[in-house]
């Protein structure tokens, strides 16, 4: 059985000892993962509401883990792991 940590586990482990990480720094902390793999996993986790991306400057983003006690569970859409808006996008302003 494979006991290596998943990308999600590596990201959450890195975020557990810091309030937030710049995306580039987070990628450096996740040994064995490429920047692209970290980016794709952060994107997936962000869409599920498990992490939040914070704009820190032009092209600079920080990643922060969302407290599961204070955020609602994501709505599961047709595609696994994708959240759906609570109202149609055309009505959102």
C-alpha positions, 0 to 999 in steps of 0.5 A: 500500500502506498503511504506517501502523502497526497498533494492535499496533505502536503499543502495542508501540512505546510499551511498548518505551521503558518497563517498563510504562504505566498503561492511560490513559497508554498510550492517550495515547501511541498517537496516532490511536487512541481509548481504546476501540481501545487497550483492545480491542487490549490485551485481545486481546494479553492473551488471546494472552499478549503483554502482562500487565495489572497491578492498580495500585489500584481501577480502575487497571491497568498494561500490561507487554509479556511477554518472548516468550522466557519465555512459552509460545505461546498455544494457538489456539482455535476463534476466531482469537487466543483462548486456551483454558485447558489444563484445563476451567474447572470443574476450575480452583480 
